Amino acid sequence: MVAATALVMGNIIGGGVFALPAAVAPYGTVSLIALLVVSAGAVLLALLFGKLARRSPVTGGLYVYPRDAFGEFAGFLSAWSYWTMTWVSIAALAVAAVGYAAVLLPFGGNHVLEAAVALAALWLPAAANFAGTRWIGAVQVVSTVLKFVPLLLVATVGLFFMDTDNFGPFNASGESVPGALAAAGALLLYSFLGVESAAMSAGEVRDPERTVGRASVLGTVGSALVYLLGTVAVFGLVPHGRLASSGAPFADAVNAMTGGHWGGTVIALVAVVSMVGCLNGWILLSAQMPYAAARDGLFPAPFARESKGGVPTFGVLACAVLGTVLIAFNYAAGPDATFRVLVLITTFTGCVPYLLSAAAQLYWLAKGSRERVRPAGLTRDLIVAALSFAFSFWLIAGAGYAAVYQGVLFLFAGIPVYVWLRGRRQEAGAGAGAA
């Protein structure tokens, strides 16, 4: 139970949180309301995954649920979208590292140099993955400890240094309040990616029928508390106009606390190391999912190849190359705009598996099989599934046209892959039958 909760909380609190206060600041303090809404929605998703894990207590989670309910194609779409989410989020995190690196190194607004730093942040942990899982574990331990230092410092001590004048207007976006709320929420979901961690690893969790749900909820609530306190503190420490254009909001917050620049410099160094370490783990995760799917025949065979160190090297390489292309394609607008675009694409591709999982639960509830649905909890489970579906749909709408456009292109790009793999499998099956 403790290990599963730590897994959920550790995966939710990643490096992206260091950039998000600045990303949502242009919407005003309505972003804090959005954070509360997204936190509540994440808890709903945690409850949903706990219920689904009772029915299918196996590893694979967001791939297994749609597959069992709607068939292999739905399972493939969920897996493909989740895989896309992982490598897009990796590209976003590499871009976020640039803002804190700029505190340490003078880039002078040179977008080419900034892109080079983002690519270095991406490829260094990719190289560490090629070195084997022993190095991955060592880097992960260090980065996990480091990432909590600035978060806890600002979320606790920073609260005593806040100035309410720094919060700025309630709605600074120029949109309606519901529109600003949805747009900020779509960005903030990036902070909660990982709520599905226990469900994805249910096969390795002791007593998953009970543990997955509890660990998911506890880990999500704990992460939401850290996020809320930290974001409120940053909003109260850094003047609104400055925060909206900041590339390193936590460094600016610590500078406001200490009255100098040395504190922000230390925090920037810690944040960069933490982000690179977080990338180290997410790159491995991005490679492991297609590795498992390839072993089932649902991803191209090269993804199932392992190095001597036990690392799915083709998956690591694919993640790094795709992330590089995505960064290069979007970087002309600079790091701040690129981070926002990539985060919103991540929201779309991450919400597709959430939608399909919620739809799977609604399907089982509508089907009404007594062995799958406990009558006493039918109303509660129906409310959780329906609200989870609505929450995911709301976030997709808030992501905006550009993110949905690119996300749909990425999603549809998987259909020819599925068609080809399905055809090859049927051909192999027919050949085996003839023999």
SELUM-897394 format. One record per residue (C-alpha): x, y, z. Coordinates in Angstrom, 3 decimals. Layout:
// residues N
X, Y, Z
...
This chain:
// residues 435
0.000, 0.000, 0.000
2.742, 2.464, 0.972
4.872, 1.547, -2.055
1.913, 1.878, -4.438
0.979, 5.266, -2.967
4.585, 6.445, -3.310
4.588, 5.245, -6.935
1.476, 7.284, -7.726
2.679, 10.408, -5.915
6.199, 10.131, -7.319
4.911, 9.817, -10.895
2.351, 12.602, -10.550
4.821, 15.107, -9.088
7.197, 15.359, -12.019
9.356, 18.129, -13.399
6.562, 19.898, -15.279
5.205, 21.412, -12.067
8.192, 23.778, -12.033
6.917, 25.565, -15.164
3.139, 25.409, -14.772
2.559, 28.405, -12.412
3.931, 30.688, -15.124
2.020, 28.863, -17.869
-1.358, 29.448, -16.197
-0.582, 32.916, -14.776
-1.883, 34.737, -17.914
-5.375, 33.505, -17.013
-5.210, 35.176, -13.583
-6.109, 33.753, -10.198
-8.966, 31.842, -11.818
-6.155, 29.340, -12.389
-6.271, 28.506, -8.687
-9.955, 27.610, -9.054
-9.013, 25.530, -12.103
-6.401, 23.744, -9.986
-9.071, 22.824, -7.445
-11.360, 21.535, -10.213
-8.578, 19.506, -11.845
-7.562, 18.119, -8.449
-11.146, 16.959, -7.852
-11.266, 15.486, -11.358
-7.995, 13.647, -10.782
-9.429, 12.129, -7.605
-12.455, 10.991, -9.632
-10.112, 9.328, -12.123
-8.262, 7.658, -9.249
-11.564, 6.276, -7.947
-12.469, 5.128, -11.469
-9.198, 3.265, -11.932
-9.616, 1.666, -8.534
-13.046, 0.333, -9.561
-11.758, -0.902, -12.906
-8.798, -2.598, -11.220
-11.246, -4.612, -9.143
-12.596, -6.086, -12.337
-9.272, -6.445, -14.190
-6.437, -6.607, -11.611
-3.712, -6.993, -14.241
-0.849, -4.907, -15.569
-1.798, -2.708, -18.493
-4.652, -0.705, -17.013
-5.677, 1.881, -19.583
-5.015, -0.568, -22.421
-6.786, -3.511, -20.804
-10.046, -1.786, -19.836
-11.092, -0.563, -23.333
-9.872, -3.808, -24.909
-12.000, -5.944, -22.600
-15.075, -3.771, -23.125
-14.919, -2.821, -26.800
-12.387, -5.091, -28.450
-8.814, -5.072, -29.663
-9.029, -1.907, -31.772
-10.207, 0.215, -28.837
-7.400, -1.241, -26.743
-4.888, -0.387, -29.452
-6.152, 3.211, -29.767
-5.873, 3.649, -26.014
-2.354, 2.206, -25.951
-1.265, 4.249, -28.972
-2.650, 7.474, -27.520
-1.037, 6.801, -24.147
2.305, 6.105, -25.802
1.968, 9.339, -27.788
1.226, 11.174, -24.557
4.426, 9.869, -22.970
6.814, 11.053, -25.670
5.008, 14.372, -26.189
5.167, 15.012, -22.442
8.878, 14.187, -22.532
9.393, 16.834, -25.214
7.412, 19.325, -23.112
9.504, 18.620, -20.032
12.740, 19.059, -21.994
11.483, 22.473, -23.126
10.498, 23.379, -19.554
14.084, 22.751, -18.448
15.236, 25.585, -20.721
13.528, 28.214, -18.559
15.533, 27.192, -15.506
18.724, 26.686, -17.511
18.352, 30.315, -18.622
18.835, 31.369, -14.990
22.247, 29.674, -15.064
23.313, 30.457, -18.639
22.683, 33.646, -20.680
20.776, 32.647, -23.831
19.884, 36.187, -24.847
16.602, 35.076, -26.424
18.438, 32.964, -29.006
15.831, 30.345, -29.981
18.395, 28.137, -31.712
20.510, 27.960, -28.555
17.411, 27.352, -26.433
16.327, 24.520, -28.738
19.821, 23.014, -28.477
19.583, 23.045, -24.677
16.133, 21.407, -24.846
17.521, 18.674, -27.104
20.459, 18.155, -24.757
18.014, 17.766, -21.847
16.206, 15.134, -23.929
19.184, 13.156, -25.239
21.294, 13.025, -22.068
18.754, 10.884, -20.166
18.117, 8.890, -23.342
21.842, 8.056, -23.375
21.599, 7.079, -19.701
18.816, 4.654, -20.639
21.044, 3.042, -23.241
23.596, 2.468, -20.455
21.203, 0.100, -18.643
18.647, 0.000, -15.857
21.263, 0.194, -13.065
22.161, 3.755, -14.051
18.492, 4.641, -14.524
17.724, 3.694, -10.935
20.632, 5.697, -9.525
19.677, 8.851, -11.421
16.022, 8.417, -10.474
16.720, 8.282, -6.747
18.735, 11.515, -6.821
16.216, 13.398, -8.953
13.267, 12.244, -6.843
14.851, 13.668, -3.694
15.864, 16.898, -5.403
12.501, 17.699, -6.950
10.806, 17.892, -3.555
13.293, 20.475, -2.206
12.005, 23.579, -4.067
8.402, 22.363, -3.961
8.289, 21.869, -0.206
10.341, 25.004, 0.475
7.970, 27.248, -1.472
4.818, 25.364, -0.376
5.642, 25.789, 3.317
8.057, 28.631, 4.074
6.921, 30.631, 1.052
3.416, 31.011, 2.446
4.774, 33.369, 5.138
6.292, 35.753, 2.553
3.264, 36.215, 0.303
1.892, 39.609, -0.698
-1.769, 39.605, -1.750
-1.100, 42.460, -4.189
0.956, 40.042, -6.303
-2.007, 37.829, -7.183
-3.288, 40.144, -9.903
-6.770, 40.091, -11.468
-9.142, 37.169, -11.091
-9.566, 36.715, -14.853
-6.772, 38.270, -16.910
-7.379, 36.236, -20.078
-9.963, 38.400, -21.808
-12.144, 35.287, -22.195
-15.233, 34.318, -20.260
-14.641, 32.802, -16.838
-15.767, 29.307, -17.972
-13.455, 29.580, -20.997
-10.485, 30.665, -18.885
-11.256, 27.930, -16.371
-11.261, 25.235, -19.069
-8.118, 26.559, -20.769
-6.175, 26.728, -17.485
-7.470, 23.290, -16.504
-6.211, 21.782, -19.766
-2.705, 23.035, -18.940
-2.895, 21.936, -15.301
-3.774, 18.330, -16.177
-0.109, 17.945, -17.144
0.662, 18.096, -13.418
-1.561, 15.085, -12.703
-0.355, 12.710, -15.398
0.572, 9.588, -13.462
-2.710, 9.224, -11.573
-3.048, 5.942, -13.490
0.323, 4.587, -12.314
-1.048, 2.044, -9.822
-3.631, 0.810, -12.338
-0.960, 0.434, -15.028
1.104, -1.732, -12.634
-1.803, -3.603, -10.998
-0.282, -6.986, -11.838
2.748, -6.200, -9.678
0.753, -4.755, -6.755
-0.203, -6.908, -3.777
-3.996, -7.269, -3.393
-4.697, -4.964, -6.371
-8.479, -5.103, -5.923
-8.089, -3.090, -2.719
-4.680, -1.444, -3.078
-4.963, 0.233, -6.502
-7.951, 2.397, -5.619
-6.692, 3.439, -2.202
-3.147, 4.152, -3.392
-4.428, 6.122, -6.383
-6.666, 8.323, -4.237
-4.110, 8.893, -1.459
-1.307, 9.641, -3.924
-3.514, 12.034, -5.894
-4.769, 13.891, -2.823
-1.224, 14.233, -1.457
0.059, 15.549, -4.782
-2.867, 17.979, -5.100
-2.102, 19.406, -1.665
1.554, 20.021, -2.581
0.523, 21.581, -5.908
-2.098, 23.839, -4.400
0.122, 25.187, -1.620
3.075, 25.619, -3.968
1.083, 27.377, -6.691
-0.668, 29.713, -4.229
2.725, 30.606, -2.737
4.268, 31.338, -6.157
1.280, 33.516, -7.111
1.679, 35.418, -3.844
5.462, 35.783, -4.069
5.952, 36.869, -7.699
4.054, 39.877, -9.118
1.468, 38.781, -11.670
2.980, 40.565, -14.664
6.407, 39.152, -13.972
5.081, 35.642, -13.275
3.204, 35.504, -16.589
6.487, 35.978, -18.486
8.721, 33.945, -16.178
10.620, 30.925, -17.424
11.589, 29.844, -13.900
8.725, 30.700, -11.509
10.024, 28.734, -8.523
13.437, 30.381, -8.829
11.756, 33.792, -8.938
9.672, 32.832, -5.883
12.746, 31.864, -3.870
14.480, 35.093, -4.923
11.488, 36.978, -3.540
11.816, 35.066, -0.269
15.572, 35.614, 0.111
15.748, 39.132, -1.310
18.609, 38.236, -3.655
19.529, 36.014, -6.580
21.584, 33.268, -4.991
18.520, 31.354, -3.777
16.926, 31.371, -7.219
20.174, 30.206, -8.790
20.382, 27.232, -6.427
16.740, 26.352, -7.057
17.276, 26.643, -10.821
20.186, 24.198, -10.630
18.126, 21.794, -8.525
15.174, 22.100, -10.935
17.310, 21.368, -14.011
18.822, 18.268, -12.394
15.377, 17.174, -11.238
13.837, 17.637, -14.686
16.597, 15.704, -16.416
16.200, 12.930, -13.861
12.436, 12.929, -14.364
13.023, 12.660, -18.105
15.224, 9.657, -17.362
12.296, 7.757, -15.843
9.650, 8.917, -18.321
11.786, 7.873, -21.297
12.023, 4.373, -19.873
8.245, 4.339, -19.278
7.655, 5.506, -22.838
9.730, 2.591, -24.096
8.240, -0.041, -21.778
4.618, 0.365, -22.855
5.233, -0.308, -26.584
7.662, -3.069, -25.532
4.831, -4.879, -23.745
2.391, -4.210, -26.605
4.926, -5.451, -29.180
5.256, -8.710, -27.288
1.465, -9.084, -27.692
1.665, -8.320, -31.401
0.007, -4.882, -31.099
3.109, -2.784, -31.813
5.830, -3.225, -34.444
8.269, -6.008, -33.546
11.388, -3.778, -33.163
9.844, -2.280, -30.003
10.227, -5.694, -28.315
14.014, -5.731, -28.679
16.092, -5.441, -25.515
19.707, -4.531, -24.921
22.018, -6.595, -22.737
21.174, -4.224, -19.904
17.477, -5.062, -20.177
16.459, -1.768, -21.810
14.057, -1.699, -24.815
16.523, 0.313, -26.876
14.376, 0.780, -29.987
11.603, 2.294, -27.863
14.086, 4.672, -26.203
15.470, 5.706, -29.589
11.985, 6.188, -31.047
10.976, 8.357, -28.089
14.081, 10.551, -28.396
13.770, 10.944, -32.173
10.046, 11.746, -32.070
10.613, 14.215, -29.221
13.376, 15.879, -31.234
11.110, 16.286, -34.275
8.314, 17.703, -32.138
10.606, 20.220, -30.422
12.117, 21.326, -33.740
8.690, 21.649, -35.370
7.255, 23.877, -32.622
10.304, 25.802, -31.365
10.170, 28.818, -33.686
7.822, 30.528, -31.211
10.298, 30.171, -28.308
10.299, 28.016, -25.156
7.223, 29.462, -23.415
4.860, 29.067, -26.365
6.365, 25.683, -27.279
5.840, 24.387, -23.746
2.185, 25.434, -23.805
1.549, 23.776, -27.179
3.209, 20.518, -26.159
1.420, 20.421, -22.802
-1.955, 20.869, -24.499
-1.189, 18.075, -26.984
-0.300, 15.944, -23.975
-3.679, 16.792, -22.431
-5.524, 15.583, -25.531
-3.551, 12.362, -25.970
-3.713, 11.629, -22.233
-7.456, 12.204, -22.014
-8.263, 9.746, -24.818
-7.332, 6.705, -22.660
-9.140, 8.311, -19.709
-12.276, 8.727, -21.841
-12.104, 5.152, -23.110
-11.584, 3.794, -19.591
-14.577, 5.756, -18.283
-16.634, 4.546, -21.249
-15.582, 0.958, -20.479
-16.850, 1.326, -16.910
-20.126, 2.820, -18.153
-20.438, -0.118, -20.547
-20.023, -2.690, -17.781
-22.467, -0.818, -15.577
-25.028, -0.559, -18.401
-24.563, -4.223, -19.229
-25.440, -5.005, -15.623
-23.675, -8.347, -15.296
-23.998, -9.301, -11.638
-20.525, -10.796, -11.600
-19.036, -7.489, -12.807
-21.148, -4.897, -10.983
-21.995, -4.843, -7.287
-25.637, -3.668, -7.005
-25.021, -1.834, -3.719
-22.444, 0.424, -5.349
-24.145, 0.819, -8.735
-25.256, 4.446, -8.285
-21.921, 5.538, -6.833
-19.936, 3.789, -9.576
-22.179, 5.269, -12.256
-21.656, 8.801, -10.903
-17.865, 8.346, -10.734
-17.686, 6.957, -14.286
-19.997, 9.605, -15.756
-18.171, 12.492, -14.059
-14.786, 11.055, -15.100
-15.976, 10.915, -18.711
-17.338, 14.471, -18.516
-14.130, 15.724, -16.860
-11.933, 14.213, -19.588
-14.196, 15.612, -22.299
-14.081, 19.070, -20.681
-10.286, 19.048, -20.650
-10.110, 18.046, -24.324
-12.409, 20.965, -25.154
-10.203, 23.284, -23.104
-7.042, 22.179, -24.942
-8.014, 24.277, -27.965
-8.138, 23.747, -31.706
-4.381, 23.610, -32.385
-3.686, 20.946, -29.753
-6.706, 18.851, -30.731
-5.701, 19.134, -34.406
-2.160, 17.876, -33.816
-3.364, 15.295, -31.292
-5.910, 13.846, -33.709
-3.226, 13.597, -36.397
-1.003, 11.660, -33.991
-3.914, 9.414, -33.017
-4.986, 8.666, -36.596
-1.378, 7.959, -37.566
-1.688, 4.787, -35.492
-4.550, 3.354, -37.558
-2.353, 2.220, -40.498
-0.021, 0.606, -37.945
-2.924, -1.356, -36.456
-4.209, -2.362, -39.906
-0.783, -3.615, -40.936
-0.218, -5.530, -37.704
-3.717, -7.041, -37.794
-3.231, -8.149, -41.385
0.124, -9.734, -40.632
-1.298, -11.623, -37.658
-4.257, -12.935, -39.665
-1.944, -13.978, -42.468
0.309, -15.780, -39.985
-2.728, -17.475, -38.435
-4.022, -18.596, -41.829
-0.587, -19.947, -42.731
-0.388, -21.888, -39.466
-3.883, -23.318, -40.069
-2.981, -24.447, -43.582
0.152, -26.113, -42.292
